[in-house]
Amino acid sequence: MLLEIDDVSCQFGGVMANQHVSFTMPEGEILGLIGPNGAGKTTLFNIIAGAIKPSSGRVRFQGKDITGMRPDECCRLGIARTFQVVRNFEDMTVIENVMVGAFLRSGREKEVRATARAILEWSGLAHRAEAQAVELTPPEKRRLEVARALSTRPKLLLLDEVMAGLTPPEAQSGSELVREIRARGISVLMVEHVMEVLMPLVDRVVMLNLGELLKDGKPADIVRDKDVIAAYLGDKYRASGV
């Protein structure tokens, strides 16, 4: 099993952001993590990536207990992430941004630059390689963050709302990139609110509500589940799904 979330809880003062959350993720899966605002999705991402230590429970990656490991340690093991609010180095060029991630695996600049250029080629940003990151459009900035994460050579990629604000053609292009990432042997766990994009893309969906695991199942079952509809999706999904 690639990822195991075992009875994870996380408390901030009197607020329980996650409560006894458990699920597993096999290698090669695209797994969607959904839920209303405040459901605990980003907190769980932070726990998996090492930014937050859970109050209780364990996280295992490829059988190794990584609970409480630092973000850099998790990254070296093969976990990379993006952020809900894009975090690029805007005073650096696009290729330099990607090189930052690639230096995790190599200290040789020539090799790192070649790795970064190859990733920009297949992620669709090669034509912007020498541009300053600040000059990119919002969709390009999101794609750059994905490219930098990929340059660390992850086994698991955590995508936090990478489709937010995209036009339908841009979202289609983003979905194709996610499929290409999986085709290259990288598993994907993604938080997304755009259900019309997410449901056709993922193999399985995990839903959180008020910090707890509400449902875990196939997309076709999730969109027709009365509890999911009531808590998150709304009545428009009751008859037709997505």
TORPA-510202 format. One record per residue: x, y, z of N, C-alpha, C in turn; residue number from 0; chain. Coordinates in nm, 4 decimals. Layout:
     n_east    n_north       n_up    ca_east   ca_north      ca_up     c_east    c_north       c_up   resi   chain
          X          Y          Z          X          Y          Z          X          Y          Z    NUM       A
...
END
This chain:
     n_east    n_north       n_up    ca_east   ca_north      ca_up     c_east    c_north       c_up   resi   chain
     0.0844    -0.1195     0.0000     0.0000     0.0000     0.0000     0.0884     0.1252     0.0000      0       A
     0.0561     0.2217    -0.0837     0.1375     0.3424    -0.0926     0.1191     0.4318     0.0296      1       A
    -0.0063     0.4630     0.0625    -0.0347     0.5563     0.1716    -0.1397     0.4966     0.2625      2       A
    -0.1155     0.5057     0.3940    -0.2124     0.4589     0.4937    -0.2355     0.5698     0.5960      3       A
    -0.3593     0.6129     0.6055    -0.4004     0.7090     0.7076    -0.4750     0.6304     0.8136      4       A
    -0.4187     0.6223     0.9326    -0.4686     0.5311     1.0356    -0.5158     0.6091     1.1586      5       A
    -0.6480     0.6296     1.1668    -0.7103     0.6897     1.2854    -0.6487     0.8256     1.3199      6       A
    -0.6323     0.9092     1.2193    -0.5653     1.0381     1.2368    -0.6627     1.1439     1.2890      7       A
    -0.6222     1.2108     1.3945    -0.6946     1.3252     1.4484    -0.5971     1.4411     1.4632      8       A
    -0.6505     1.5631     1.4470    -0.5671     1.6822     1.4633    -0.6504     1.7908     1.5281      9       A
    -0.6040     1.8393     1.6424    -0.6782     1.9369     1.7193    -0.5988     2.0663     1.7311     10       A
    -0.6670     2.1809     1.7064    -0.6089     2.3129     1.7261    -0.6896     2.3824     1.8349     11       A
    -0.6350     2.3879     1.9552    -0.7116     2.4406     2.0673    -0.8333     2.3540     2.0901     12       A
    -0.9527     2.4146     2.0834    -1.0744     2.3376     2.1023    -1.1359     2.2891     1.9733     13       A
    -1.0669     2.3124     1.8603    -1.1210     2.2755     1.7289    -1.0568     2.1463     1.6807     14       A
    -1.1407     2.0484     1.6444    -1.0926     1.9231     1.5866    -1.0981     1.9350     1.4348     15       A
    -0.9831     1.9563     1.3713    -0.9786     1.9708     1.2257    -0.9941     1.8365     1.1558     16       A
    -0.9371     1.7328     1.2156    -0.9551     1.5947     1.1679    -0.9909     1.5071     1.2865     17       A
    -1.0852     1.4152     1.2644    -1.1294     1.3286     1.3727    -1.1308     1.1829     1.3271     18       A
    -1.0336     1.1064     1.3743    -1.0300     0.9615     1.3523    -1.0466     0.9256     1.2046     19       A
    -0.9674     0.9902     1.1207    -0.9738     0.9663     0.9765    -0.8856     0.8463     0.9406     20       A
    -0.9430     0.7529     0.8661    -0.8687     0.6356     0.8199    -0.9055     0.6034     0.6758     21       A
    -0.8052     0.5859     0.5918    -0.8249     0.5324     0.4574    -0.6884     0.4915     0.4033     22       A
    -0.6893     0.4144     0.2965    -0.5645     0.3729     0.2327    -0.5666     0.4136     0.0862     23       A
    -0.4478     0.4178     0.0274    -0.4336     0.4542    -0.1134    -0.3292     0.3648    -0.1768     24       A
    -0.3683     0.2848    -0.2760    -0.2697     0.1991    -0.3431    -0.1875     0.2775    -0.4442     25       A
    -0.0775     0.2195    -0.4877     0.0040     0.2824    -0.5914    -0.0753     0.2902    -0.7217     26       A
    -0.0518     0.3962    -0.7974    -0.1122     0.4107    -0.9285    -0.2506     0.4700    -0.9298     27       A
    -0.3009     0.5116    -0.8152    -0.4368     0.5640    -0.8070    -0.4379     0.7162    -0.8189     28       A
    -0.5458     0.7690    -0.8787    -0.5799     0.9101    -0.8671    -0.6966     0.9164    -0.7701     29       A
    -0.6721     0.9719    -0.6537    -0.7714     0.9743    -0.5457    -0.8160     1.1176    -0.5210     30       A
    -0.9475     1.1391    -0.5230    -1.0021     1.2704    -0.4955    -1.0375     1.2862    -0.3489     31       A
    -1.0024     1.4000    -0.2915    -1.0368     1.4328    -0.1532    -1.1302     1.5532    -0.1571     32       A
    -1.2554     1.5331    -0.1178    -1.3549     1.6398    -0.1295    -1.4186     1.6690     0.0059     33       A
    -1.4945     1.7773     0.0082    -1.5660     1.8164     0.1286    -1.5855     1.9659     0.1315     34       A
    -1.6813     2.0135     0.2096    -1.7060     2.1576     0.2186    -1.5890     2.2297     0.2840     35       A
    -1.5889     2.3622     0.2711    -1.4860     2.4418     0.3386    -1.4894     2.4128     0.4891     36       A
    -1.3705     2.3957     0.5470    -1.3614     2.3642     0.6888    -1.3739     2.2172     0.7205     37       A
    -1.3758     2.1328     0.6168    -1.3916     1.9886     0.6391    -1.2646     1.9222     0.6906     38       A
    -1.1488     1.9898     0.6761    -1.0227     1.9322     0.7231    -0.9334     1.8793     0.6131     39       A
    -0.9627     1.9145     0.4879    -0.8866     1.8623     0.3749    -0.7419     1.9123     0.3754     40       A
    -0.7252     2.0439     0.3880    -0.5903     2.0994     0.3854    -0.5103     2.0569     0.5078     41       A
    -0.5767     2.0458     0.6219    -0.5073     1.9954     0.7412    -0.4529     1.8559     0.7170     42       A
    -0.5335     1.7706     0.6544    -0.4881     1.6349     0.6256    -0.3716     1.6369     0.5272     43       A
    -0.3780     1.7220     0.4251    -0.2655     1.7386     0.3329    -0.1401     1.7771     0.4098     44       A
    -0.1527     1.8735     0.5002    -0.0375     1.9192     0.5775     0.0207     1.8081     0.6640     45       A
    -0.0650     1.7224     0.7169    -0.0184     1.6095     0.7974     0.0593     1.5108     0.7110     46       A
     0.0055     1.4786     0.5937     0.0720     1.3829     0.5043     0.2076     1.4368     0.4593     47       A
     0.2128     1.5677     0.4306     0.3358     1.6286     0.3788     0.4350     1.6650     0.4886     48       A
     0.3979     1.6499     0.6148     0.4905     1.6757     0.7248     0.4875     1.8163     0.7802     49       A
     0.3949     1.8999     0.7319     0.3888     2.0377     0.7824     0.3238     2.0455     0.9196     50       A
     0.2401     1.9470     0.9530     0.1709     1.9421     1.0816     0.1830     1.8002     1.1374     51       A
     0.2039     1.7912     1.2672     0.2032     1.6613     1.3331     0.0635     1.6355     1.3881     52       A
     0.0050     1.5203     1.3598    -0.1300     1.4934     1.4110    -0.1309     1.4804     1.5622     53       A
    -0.2472     1.5074     1.6202    -0.2622     1.4908     1.7651    -0.2605     1.3440     1.8036     54       A
    -0.3113     1.2609     1.7140    -0.3095     1.1155     1.7359    -0.3237     1.0470     1.6017     55       A
    -0.2963     0.9173     1.6004    -0.3025     0.8399     1.4774    -0.1680     0.8332     1.4075     56       A
    -0.1623     0.7547     1.2998    -0.0360     0.7330     1.2284    -0.0553     0.7529     1.0786     57       A
     0.0529     0.7957     1.0130     0.0584     0.8039     0.8677     0.1734     0.7159     0.8212     58       A
     0.1445     0.6277     0.7267     0.2482     0.5384     0.6732     0.2576     0.5575     0.5230     59       A
     0.3820     0.5609     0.4751     0.4085     0.5769     0.3327     0.4975     0.4624     0.2871     60       A
     0.4461     0.3820     0.1965     0.5145     0.2607     0.1525     0.5559     0.1742     0.2716     61       A
     0.4678     0.1661     0.3693     0.4912     0.0828     0.4867     0.5734     0.1475     0.5958     62       A
     0.6294     0.2654     0.5704     0.7148     0.3333     0.6681     0.6320     0.4348     0.7455     63       A
     0.6460     0.4348     0.8763     0.5760     0.5319     0.9608     0.6423     0.6685     0.9440     64       A
     0.5676     0.7642     0.8869     0.6242     0.8975     0.8641     0.5579     1.0022     0.9539     65       A
     0.4818     0.9581     1.0506     0.4111     1.0503     1.1395     0.5086     1.1464     1.2068     66       A
     0.4857     1.2761     1.1877     0.5698     1.3759     1.2521     0.7001     1.4055     1.1823     67       A
     0.7279     1.3408     1.0682     0.8494     1.3732     0.9934     0.8415     1.5149     0.9393     68       A
     0.9571     1.5786     0.9203     0.9628     1.7121     0.8626     0.9240     1.7093     0.7143     69       A
     0.8784     1.8222     0.6591     0.8438     1.8260     0.5168     0.9572     1.7827     0.4248     70       A
     1.0811     1.8248     0.4540     1.1925     1.7877     0.3670     1.2186     1.6373     0.3718     71       A
     1.1967     1.5754     0.4881     1.2141     1.4311     0.4998     1.1056     1.3578     0.4201     72       A
     0.9825     1.4074     0.4286     0.8731     1.3468     0.3516     0.8984     1.3619     0.2023     73       A
     0.9510     1.4768     0.1628     0.9790     1.5006     0.0220     1.0867     1.4057    -0.0295     74       A
     1.1900     1.3853     0.0504     1.2960     1.2930     0.0090     1.2437     1.1502    -0.0055     75       A
     1.1445     1.1144     0.0733     1.0852     0.9810     0.0623     0.9978     0.9681    -0.0625     76       A
     0.9534     1.0833    -0.1174     0.8755     1.0769    -0.2402     0.7383     1.1401    -0.2337     77       A
     0.7167     1.2335    -0.1408     0.5884     1.3037    -0.1311     0.6109     1.4501    -0.1678     78       A
     0.5417     1.4953    -0.2724     0.5503     1.6361    -0.3140     0.4102     1.6948    -0.3147     79       A
     0.4022     1.8278    -0.3090     0.2712     1.8901    -0.2980     0.2671     2.0253    -0.3676     80       A
     0.1448     2.0695    -0.3956     0.1188     2.2087    -0.4319     0.0346     2.2685    -0.3204     81       A
     0.0042     2.3981    -0.3332    -0.0686     2.4680    -0.2281    -0.1946     2.5334    -0.2833     82       A
    -0.2933     2.5485    -0.1974    -0.4184     2.6119    -0.2379    -0.3926     2.7539    -0.2886     83       A
    -0.3089     2.8277    -0.2174    -0.2609     2.9581    -0.2642    -0.1217     2.9349    -0.3217     84       A
    -0.1076     2.9587    -0.4515     0.0151     2.9236    -0.5228     0.1375     2.9881    -0.4580     85       A
     0.2431     2.9077    -0.4452     0.3676     2.9552    -0.3845     0.4833     2.9304    -0.4807     86       A
     0.5100     3.0291    -0.5648     0.6264     3.0241    -0.6527     0.7270     3.1296    -0.6102     87       A
     0.8486     3.1164    -0.6616     0.9524     3.2168    -0.6382     0.9423     3.3177    -0.7528     88       A
     0.8663     3.4246    -0.7310     0.8278     3.5111    -0.8412     0.9416     3.5983    -0.8924     89       A
     1.0482     3.6129    -0.8152     1.1624     3.6915    -0.8621     1.2645     3.6047    -0.9355     90       A
     1.2297     3.4777    -0.9572     1.3156     3.3854    -1.0310     1.2477     3.3488    -1.1618     91       A
     1.3251     3.2957    -1.2568     1.2662     3.2520    -1.3829     1.1900     3.1216    -1.3628     92       A
     1.1129     3.0875    -1.4646     1.0354     2.9639    -1.4597     1.1271     2.8427    -1.4439     93       A
     1.2315     2.8359    -1.5240     1.3199     2.7194    -1.5159     1.3942     2.7167    -1.3826     94       A
     1.4295     2.8319    -1.3278     1.4960     2.8354    -1.1971     1.4023     2.7840    -1.0882     95       A
     1.2728     2.8158    -1.0974     1.1750     2.7624    -1.0026     1.1749     2.6107    -1.0027     96       A
     1.1760     2.5526    -1.1208     1.1726     2.4064    -1.1311     1.3045     2.3461    -1.0854     97       A
     1.4135     2.4149    -1.1112     1.5438     2.3673    -1.0661     1.5513     2.3564    -0.9145     98       A
     1.4815     2.4449    -0.8438     1.4800     2.4398    -0.6965     1.4380     2.3002    -0.6501     99       A
     1.3336     2.2455    -0.7118     1.2895     2.1116    -0.6746     1.3881     2.0049    -0.7167    100       A
     1.4445     2.0200    -0.8366     1.5351     1.9182    -0.8894     1.6636     1.9061    -0.8095    101       A
     1.7038     2.0138    -0.7413     1.8251     2.0073    -0.6592     1.8091     1.9102    -0.5420    102       A
     1.6878     1.8677    -0.5120     1.6684     1.7677    -0.4059     1.7394     1.6381    -0.4401    103       A
     1.7439     1.6046    -0.5703     1.7981     1.4751    -0.6126     1.9389     1.4838    -0.6703    104       A
     1.9860     1.6026    -0.6995     2.1191     1.6160    -0.7589     2.1777     1.7513    -0.7238    105       A
     2.3079     1.7559    -0.7039     2.3760     1.8817    -0.6773     2.4487     1.9350    -0.7980    106       A
     2.4346     1.8676    -0.9128     2.5043     1.9093    -1.0345     2.4131     1.9991    -1.1173    107       A
     2.4543     2.1250    -1.1344     2.3665     2.2227    -1.1974     2.3295     2.1843    -1.3399    108       A
     2.4223     2.1323    -1.4167     2.3922     2.0954    -1.5550     2.2842     1.9888    -1.5601    109       A
     2.2967     1.8904    -1.4732     2.1973     1.7831    -1.4681     2.0616     1.8362    -1.4216    110       A
     2.0642     1.9227    -1.3205     1.9412     1.9801    -1.2668     1.8699     2.0643    -1.3722    111       A
     1.9453     2.1435    -1.4473     1.8851     2.2269    -1.5512     1.8228     2.1404    -1.6608    112       A
     1.8894     2.0328    -1.6952     1.8350     1.9428    -1.7974     1.7067     1.8761    -1.7488    113       A
     1.7055     1.8370    -1.6223     1.5851     1.7781    -1.5639     1.4702     1.8780    -1.5658    114       A
     1.4996     2.0007    -1.5250     1.3969     2.1049    -1.5212     1.3423     2.1329    -1.6600    115       A
     1.4300     2.1393    -1.7594     1.3843     2.1678    -1.8953     1.2956     2.0551    -1.9481    116       A
     1.3324     1.9306    -1.9171     1.2510     1.8172    -1.9620     1.1122     1.8210    -1.8994    117       A
     1.1048     1.8567    -1.7720     0.9747     1.8644    -1.7045     0.8912     1.9784    -1.7616    118       A
     0.9548     2.0899    -1.7926     0.8819     2.2007    -1.8534     0.8280     2.1620    -1.9909    119       A
     0.9011     2.0792    -2.0626     0.8561     2.0341    -2.1946     0.7248     1.9573    -2.1826    120       A
     0.7225     1.8579    -2.0942     0.6013     1.7755    -2.0912     0.4894     1.8334    -2.0060    121       A
     0.5195     1.9383    -1.9298     0.4131     2.0051    -1.8559     0.3595     2.1274    -1.9300    122       A
     0.4139     2.1553    -2.0492     0.3592     2.2602    -2.1333     0.4073     2.4005    -2.1039    123       A
     0.5198     2.4132    -2.0350     0.5707     2.5466    -2.0003     0.7079     2.5762    -2.0608    124       A
     0.7531     2.4926    -2.1523     0.8874     2.5105    -2.2076     0.9031     2.6467    -2.2739    125       A
     0.7966     2.6970    -2.3366     0.8040     2.8256    -2.4066     0.8154     2.9436    -2.3103    126       A
     0.7953     2.9181    -2.1813     0.8037     3.0238    -2.0795     0.9247     3.0040    -1.9880    127       A
     1.0164     2.9171    -2.0256     1.1267     2.8779    -1.9375     1.2087     2.9958    -1.8860    128       A
     1.2338     3.0947    -1.9693     1.3193     3.2066    -1.9294     1.2407     3.3273    -1.8786    129       A
     1.1083     3.3167    -1.8756     1.0263     3.4259    -1.8234     1.0352     3.4308    -1.6711    130       A
     1.0154     3.5489    -1.6145     1.0062     3.5599    -1.4692     0.8730     3.4976    -1.4246    131       A
     0.8749     3.4296    -1.3130     0.7529     3.3637    -1.2645     0.6407     3.4641    -1.2410    132       A
     0.6757     3.5859    -1.2027     0.5752     3.6885    -1.1760     0.4979     3.7255    -1.3022    133       A
     0.5549     3.7001    -1.4198     0.4922     3.7370    -1.5465     0.3877     3.6358    -1.5935    134       A
     0.3810     3.5196    -1.5302     0.2911     3.4146    -1.5763     0.1457     3.4487    -1.5457    135       A
     0.0568     3.3913    -1.6248    -0.0862     3.4014    -1.5958    -0.1177     3.3119    -1.4757    136       A
    -0.2312     3.3337    -1.4078    -0.2655     3.2463    -1.2946    -0.2659     3.0969    -1.3289    137       A
    -0.3225     3.0539    -1.4434    -0.3144     2.9107    -1.4756    -0.1710     2.8629    -1.4960    138       A
    -0.0871     2.9473    -1.5573     0.0531     2.9095    -1.5766     0.1259     2.8992    -1.4429    139       A
     0.0916     2.9867    -1.3491     0.1551     2.9810    -1.2169     0.1203     2.8509    -1.1454    140       A
    -0.0031     2.8060    -1.1598    -0.0417     2.6779    -1.0993     0.0344     2.5630    -1.1646    141       A
     0.0471     2.5698    -1.2950     0.1189     2.4642    -1.3657     0.2665     2.4645    -1.3288    142       A
     0.3225     2.5824    -1.3074     0.4622     2.5905    -1.2651     0.4816     2.5251    -1.1297    143       A
     0.3887     2.5463    -1.0387     0.4004     2.4836    -0.9072     0.3963     2.3318    -0.9186    144       A
     0.3117     2.2813    -1.0079     0.3069     2.1368    -1.0326     0.4406     2.0900    -1.0888    145       A
     0.4956     2.1655    -1.1848     0.6230     2.1270    -1.2454     0.7347     2.1218    -1.1417    146       A
     0.7375     2.2193    -1.0514     0.8418     2.2197    -0.9476     0.8264     2.0982    -0.8557    147       A
     0.7024     2.0652    -0.8202     0.6798     1.9466    -0.7375     0.7260     1.8201    -0.8094    148       A
     0.6979     1.8126    -0.9398     0.7376     1.6947    -1.0174     0.8896     1.6807    -1.0265    149       A
     0.9603     1.7924    -1.0210     1.1059     1.7868    -1.0342     1.1732     1.7211    -0.9142    150       A
     1.0999     1.7011    -0.8052     1.1555     1.6308    -0.6895     1.1479     1.4790    -0.7055    151       A
     1.0922     1.4349    -0.8188     1.0725     1.2918    -0.8493     0.9839     1.2233    -0.7444    152       A
     0.8622     1.2704    -0.7287     0.7752     1.2116    -0.6257     0.7175     1.0770    -0.6670    153       A
     0.6775     1.0036    -0.5673     0.5970     0.8834    -0.5874     0.4505     0.9143    -0.5623    154       A
     0.4266     1.0159    -0.4795     0.2917     1.0631    -0.4483     0.2894     1.2145    -0.4638    155       A
     0.1951     1.2644    -0.5442     0.1804     1.4076    -0.5655     0.0484     1.4529    -0.5052    156       A
     0.0566     1.5501    -0.4150    -0.0611     1.6085    -0.3509    -0.0955     1.7389    -0.4220    157       A
    -0.2121     1.7439    -0.4853    -0.2548     1.8616    -0.5610    -0.3693     1.9293    -0.4877    158       A
    -0.3491     2.0542    -0.4497    -0.4490     2.1282    -0.3708    -0.5181     2.2323    -0.4597    159       A
    -0.6341     2.1958    -0.5130    -0.7183     2.2849    -0.5939    -0.6449     2.3439    -0.7140    160       A
    -0.5770     2.2581    -0.7908    -0.5035     2.3073    -0.9078    -0.5968     2.3484    -1.0212    161       A
    -0.7231     2.3084    -1.0163    -0.8173     2.3455    -1.1226    -0.8963     2.4724    -1.0895    162       A
    -0.8742     2.5289    -0.9721    -0.9518     2.6453    -0.9291    -0.9320     2.7627    -1.0240    163       A
    -1.0426     2.8215    -1.0680    -1.0370     2.9407    -1.1507    -1.0038     2.9181    -1.2964    164       A
    -0.9933     2.7932    -1.3399    -0.9581     2.7650    -1.4785    -1.0817     2.7670    -1.5683    165       A
    -1.0632     2.8069    -1.6923    -1.1691     2.7968    -1.7912    -1.1871     2.6494    -1.8281    166       A
    -1.2988     2.6113    -1.8903    -1.3162     2.4705    -1.9307    -1.2011     2.4157    -2.0149    167       A
    -1.1501     2.4879    -2.1162    -1.0352     2.4341    -2.1906    -0.9105     2.4185    -2.1034    168       A
    -0.8876     2.5145    -2.0133    -0.7720     2.5053    -1.9238    -0.7864     2.3876    -1.8285    169       A
    -0.9091     2.3648    -1.7789    -0.9335     2.2519    -1.6896    -0.9139     2.1197    -1.7627    170       A
    -0.9549     2.1148    -1.8898    -0.9343     1.9935    -1.9690    -0.7861     1.9650    -1.9862    171       A
    -0.7091     2.0713    -2.0132    -0.5647     2.0563    -2.0255    -0.5033     2.0111    -1.8929    172       A
    -0.5546     2.0659    -1.7812    -0.5064     2.0251    -1.6495    -0.5354     1.8789    -1.6208    173       A
    -0.6536     1.8330    -1.6607    -0.6897     1.6924    -1.6409    -0.5980     1.6010    -1.7211    174       A
    -0.5668     1.6429    -1.8437    -0.4755     1.5631    -1.9265    -0.3375     1.5545    -1.8626    175       A
    -0.2936     1.6640    -1.7996    -0.1639     1.6617    -1.7322    -0.1664     1.5658    -1.6149    176       A
    -0.2747     1.5652    -1.5374    -0.2855     1.4730    -1.4235    -0.2815     1.3279    -1.4724    177       A
    -0.3494     1.2996    -1.5816    -0.3468     1.1630    -1.6362    -0.2060     1.1252    -1.6829    178       A
    -0.1359     1.2212    -1.7418     0.0005     1.1963    -1.7851     0.0925     1.1712    -1.6653    179       A
     0.0703     1.2441    -1.5575     0.1488     1.2230    -1.4354     0.1298     1.0809    -1.3852    180       A
     0.0050     1.0345    -1.3814    -0.0204     0.8964    -1.3378     0.0418     0.7960    -1.4345    181       A
     0.0360     0.8261    -1.5646     0.0939     0.7357    -1.6644     0.2442     0.7200    -1.6465    182       A
     0.3061     0.8191    -1.5836     0.4504     0.8131    -1.5582     0.4828     0.7501    -1.4233    183       A
     0.3820     0.6874    -1.3613     0.4062     0.6110    -1.2394     0.3926     0.6871    -1.1101    184       A
     0.3339     0.8061    -1.1159     0.3177     0.8875    -0.9962     0.1719     0.8845    -0.9525    185       A
     0.1464     0.8466    -0.8300     0.0107     0.8456    -0.7755    -0.0288     0.9881    -0.7382    186       A
    -0.1586     1.0174    -0.7454    -0.2059     1.1543    -0.7244    -0.3199     1.1557    -0.6235    187       A
    -0.3051     1.2377    -0.5209    -0.4120     1.2664    -0.4251    -0.4469     1.4133    -0.4425    188       A
    -0.5720     1.4415    -0.4813    -0.6049     1.5801    -0.5146    -0.7299     1.6295    -0.4448    189       A
    -0.7188     1.7502    -0.3894    -0.8331     1.8231    -0.3359    -0.8882     1.9083    -0.4492    190       A
    -1.0187     1.9013    -0.4697    -1.0784     1.9789    -0.5784    -1.2252     2.0047    -0.5488    191       A
    -1.2704     2.1256    -0.5816    -1.4119     2.1603    -0.5644    -1.4897     2.1560    -0.6950    192       A
    -1.4201     2.1509    -0.8078    -1.4878     2.1497    -0.9375    -1.5238     2.0045    -0.9705    193       A
    -1.6430     1.9648    -0.9295    -1.6822     1.8247    -0.9407    -1.6919     1.7765    -1.0856    194       A
    -1.7309     1.8674    -1.1772    -1.7419     1.8289    -1.3174    -1.6059     1.7909    -1.3756    195       A
    -1.4991     1.8420    -1.3171    -1.3634     1.8069    -1.3583    -1.3137     1.6857    -1.2802    196       A
    -1.3380     1.6861    -1.1504    -1.2812     1.5841    -1.0634    -1.3382     1.4448    -1.0879    197       A
    -1.4706     1.4330    -1.0924    -1.5328     1.3012    -1.0939    -1.4941     1.2154    -1.2145    198       A
    -1.4845     1.2713    -1.3365    -1.4402     1.1867    -1.4478    -1.2919     1.1517    -1.4437    199       A
    -1.2174     1.2229    -1.3599    -1.0718     1.2083    -1.3573    -1.0231     1.1058    -1.2570    200       A
    -1.0882     1.0978    -1.1409    -1.0357     1.0167    -1.0312    -1.0867     0.8732    -1.0359    201       A
    -1.0117     0.7838    -0.9714    -1.0521     0.6434    -0.9579    -1.1432     0.6230    -0.8379    202       A
    -1.1221     0.7065    -0.7358    -1.1951     0.6896    -0.6097    -1.2036     0.8241    -0.5416    203       A
    -1.3025     0.8385    -0.4535    -1.3238     0.9646    -0.3825    -1.3341     0.9377    -0.2326    204       A
    -1.2645     1.0199    -0.1546    -1.2782     1.0218    -0.0098    -1.3388     1.1562     0.0274    205       A
    -1.4466     1.1531     0.1058    -1.5100     1.2786     0.1458    -1.4978     1.2993     0.2954    206       A
    -1.4553     1.4209     0.3324    -1.4511     1.4627     0.4718    -1.5638     1.5616     0.4986    207       A
    -1.6180     1.5556     0.6172    -1.7185     1.6522     0.6603    -1.7010     1.6753     0.8096    208       A
    -1.6843     1.8013     0.8475    -1.6614     1.8378     0.9870    -1.5454     1.7596     1.0470    209       A
    -1.4430     1.7383     0.9642    -1.3219     1.6716     1.0101    -1.3256     1.5207     1.0088    210       A
    -1.4414     1.4636     0.9804    -1.4562     1.3184     0.9844    -1.4700     1.2602     0.8443    211       A
    -1.4317     1.1344     0.8290    -1.4516     1.0642     0.7030    -1.5992     1.0299     0.6890    212       A
    -1.6628     1.0874     0.5852    -1.8044     1.0617     0.5622    -1.8249     0.9458     0.4664    213       A
    -1.7489     0.9468     0.3533    -1.7660     0.8415     0.2537    -1.6334     0.8130     0.1844    214       A
    -1.6207     0.6907     0.1359    -1.5046     0.6469     0.0592    -1.5578     0.5528    -0.0480    215       A
    -1.5484     0.5927    -0.1759    -1.6045     0.5059    -0.2784    -1.5770     0.5535    -0.4196    216       A
    -1.6354     0.4835    -0.5155    -1.6218     0.5174    -0.6561    -1.6983     0.6467    -0.6857    217       A
    -1.6489     0.7270    -0.7820    -1.7165     0.8529    -0.8130    -1.8649     0.8373    -0.8429    218       A
    -1.9022     0.7359    -0.9200    -2.0423     0.7171    -0.9561    -2.1302     0.6922    -0.8343    219       A
    -2.0739     0.6266    -0.7339    -2.1493     0.6016    -0.6112    -2.1537     0.7263    -0.5232    220       A
    -2.0428     0.7994    -0.5184    -2.0349     0.9174    -0.4334    -2.1362     1.0233    -0.4752    221       A
    -2.1483     1.0485    -0.6057    -2.2365     1.1573    -0.6505    -2.3834     1.1239    -0.6317    222       A
    -2.4145     0.9972    -0.6039    -2.5537     0.9580    -0.5822    -2.5844     0.9263    -0.4361    223       A
    -2.4844     0.9424    -0.3510    -2.5016     0.9105    -0.2098    -2.5788     1.0219    -0.1398    224       A
    -2.6850     0.9878    -0.0716    -2.7718     1.0887    -0.0100    -2.6993     1.1705     0.0961    225       A
    -2.6074     1.1081     0.1698    -2.5337     1.1822     0.2729    -2.4381     1.2836     0.2112    226       A
    -2.3715     1.2438     0.1026    -2.2798     1.3339     0.0331    -2.3565     1.4490    -0.0306    227       A
    -2.4700     1.4188    -0.0908    -2.5530     1.5220    -0.1522    -2.5994     1.6230    -0.0472    228       A
    -2.6438     1.5730     0.0655    -2.6945     1.6616     0.1711    -2.5838     1.7475     0.2309    229       A
    -2.4645     1.6886     0.2490    -2.3568     1.7597     0.3167    -2.2758     1.8509     0.2254    230       A
    -2.2764     1.8206     0.0933    -2.1813     1.8907     0.0076    -2.2288     1.9195    -0.1342    231       A
    -2.2723     1.8173    -0.2066    -2.2953     1.8341    -0.3494    -2.4195     1.9142    -0.3831    232       A
    -2.5271     1.8951    -0.3050    -2.6512     1.9654    -0.3349    -2.7444     1.8843    -0.4224    233       A
    -2.8678     1.9295    -0.4336    -2.9724     1.8517    -0.5005    -2.9509     1.8340    -0.6496    234       A
    -2.8694     1.9187    -0.7131    -2.8539     1.9049    -0.8586    -2.7887     1.7726    -0.8968    235       A
    -2.7211     1.7076    -0.7995    -2.6574     1.5797    -0.8275    -2.7499     1.4610    -0.7998    236       A
    -2.8622     1.4863    -0.7383    -2.9477     1.3768    -0.6934    -2.9980     1.2918    -0.8094    237       A
    -3.0343     1.3577    -0.9177    -3.0933     1.2833    -1.0292    -2.9915     1.2377    -1.1315    238       A
    -2.8945     1.3260    -1.1619    -2.8117     1.2972    -1.2779    -2.6646     1.2713    -1.2480    239       A
    -2.6157     1.3123    -1.1330    -2.4715     1.3003    -1.1065    -2.3953     1.3964    -1.1949    240       A
    -2.2690     1.3588    -1.2291    -2.1875     1.4450    -1.3140    -2.1420     1.3665    -1.4354    241       A
END
